[in-house]
Amino acid sequence: MKTPDISVGSFADRVMYFNEYLAKGCDVPDGVTVLNPYVDKEIMEINRTFYARHYNDDQPRVLVFGINPGRFGGGVTGVSFTDPYQLDTAAGIPNPFDKKKELSSTFIYMAINAFGGVDRFYRHFFLSAVCPLGFTSEGKNINYYDCKDLQTAVGPFILDTMRQQVHFSGRDVCVCIGGGENLKYLEGLNAKHRFFSRIIPLPHPRFVMQYRRKKLDVYLDEYKAALESVIL
């Protein structure tokens, strides 16, 4: 993949350039299917509208890395942590997809609202994933680290796309959503390649929504504090 030039075009242009290359996909073992919304022209047009609305400038952004997109969120819309419902109601982008809600997307947009809303959030942050494409096996979401063969197969893809995102983001600090295996992998990558001066870990939204919902306000405060700590 050719690295997007951070000096050319708006931030939206650079993201769309990146997404166009994601359409090429990545190698996976037998039995694993790649979730690649970027091969769909309609989704790419929706993405173009989204990024033109919220990223039509040349300001740097802090990268916020999830694990990989799921089949009800970013795997459908092409926008990380953004299910069709949030894409429409929160981000202001009408879309034809089934408005099924995803737990992680619901929490992330609650955190975005706690931070000050979509306009303020998108002005400072870019939602992505350590592995920008998602995967399924036997009809269920799987994470890039769930299977050793899958992790090995997508390793070069993760490194390549990480370099690109670091280049076009313009910031040397990032947020890692998921403090377990995702953080461990990202920290290992960073130790070898020195992409970031600081990685800020946060609990994964699905964990919060499934197991800690009674303490939702505590986690939203944690997210807000972490996001506030890295804005310019």
Long-range contacts (C-beta under 8 A, 24 or more apart in sequence): 1-160, 1-161, 1-164, 3-163, 3-164, 3-167, 4-164, 4-167, 4-168, 6-167, 6-168, 6-170, 9-58, 10-55, 10-56, 10-57, 10-58, 11-51, 11-55, 11-56, 11-57, 11-58, 11-59, 11-61, 11-126, 11-168, 12-48, 12-51, 12-52, 12-54, 12-55, 12-56, 14-168, 15-51, 15-55, 15-126, 15-168, 16-44, 16-47, 16-48, 16-51, 18-161, 18-164, 18-165, 18-168, 19-44, 19-47, 19-78, 20-44, 21-164, 22-132, 22-133, 22-161, 25-133, 26-133, 26-153, 26-154, 26-157, 27-153, 27-154, 27-157, 28-135, 28-150, 28-153, 28-154, 29-147, 29-149, 29-150, 29-153, 31-137, 31-138, 32-135, 32-136, 32-137, 32-142, 32-147, 32-150, 33-135, 33-136, 33-137, 34-133, 34-134, 34-135, 35-69, 35-70, 35-71, 35-75, 35-133, 35-134, 35-135, 35-136, 36-133, 37-69, 37-74, 37-75, 37-76, 37-77, 37-78, 38-78, 42-96, 43-77, 43-78, 44-78, 46-77, 46-78, 46-87, 46-93, 46-95, 47-77, 47-78, 47-79, 49-93, 50-79, 50-87, 50-91, 50-93, 53-91, 53-92, 53-93, 54-91, 54-118, 54-119, 54-122, 55-122, 55-126, 59-123, 59-170, 60-169, 60-170, 60-171, 60-232, 61-124, 61-125, 61-126, 61-169, 61-170, 61-171, 62-124, 62-125, 62-126, 62-169, 62-171, 62-173, 62-174, 62-175, 62-230, 62-231, 63-125, 63-126, 63-128, 63-165, 63-166, 63-169, 63-171, 63-174, 63-175, 64-125, 64-126, 64-127, 64-128, 64-174, 64-175, 64-177, 65-128, 65-129, 65-130, 65-174, 65-175, 65-176, 65-177, 65-182, 65-186, 66-104, 66-127, 66-128, 66-129, 66-130, 66-177, 66-178, 66-182, 66-204, 67-129, 67-130, 67-131, 67-143, 67-144, 67-145, 67-177, 67-178, 67-182, 67-204, 68-129, 68-130, 68-131, 68-132, 68-133, 68-134, 68-135, 68-143, 68-144, 69-129, 69-132, 69-133, 69-134, 70-102, 70-104, 70-134, 70-141, 71-134, 71-136, 71-141, 72-100, 72-101, 72-102, 72-105, 73-102, 73-104, 73-105, 74-129, 74-134, 75-134, 79-127, 80-127, 80-128, 80-129, 80-132, 81-105, 81-108, 81-127, 81-177, 81-205, 82-108, 82-109, 82-127, 90-118, 91-118, 92-118, 103-205, 103-206, 103-209, 103-210, 104-204, 104-205, 104-206, 104-209, 105-205, 106-205, 106-209, 107-205, 107-206, 107-208, 107-209, 107-219, 108-205, 110-216, 110-220, 111-205, 111-220, 111-223, 111-224, 111-227, 114-220, 114-221, 114-223, 114-224, 115-223, 115-224, 115-227, 115-228, 121-227, 124-227, 124-230, 124-231, 124-232, 125-175, 125-227, 126-165, 126-169, 128-165, 130-158, 130-162, 130-176, 130-182, 130-185, 130-186, 130-189, 131-157, 131-158, 131-161, 132-161, 132-165, 133-157, 143-181, 143-182, 144-185, 145-181, 145-182, 145-185, 151-185, 158-189, 159-189, 159-193, 162-189, 162-193, 162-195, 163-193, 163-195, 166-195, 166-196, 171-230, 172-196, 172-197, 172-198, 173-197, 173-198, 173-199, 173-200, 173-230, 174-198, 174-199, 174-200, 175-199, 175-200, 175-201, 175-202, 175-226, 175-227, 175-230, 176-200, 176-201, 176-202, 177-202, 177-203, 177-204, 177-205, 178-202, 178-203, 178-204, 179-203, 179-204, 180-204, 198-230, 200-226, 200-229, 200-230, 202-226
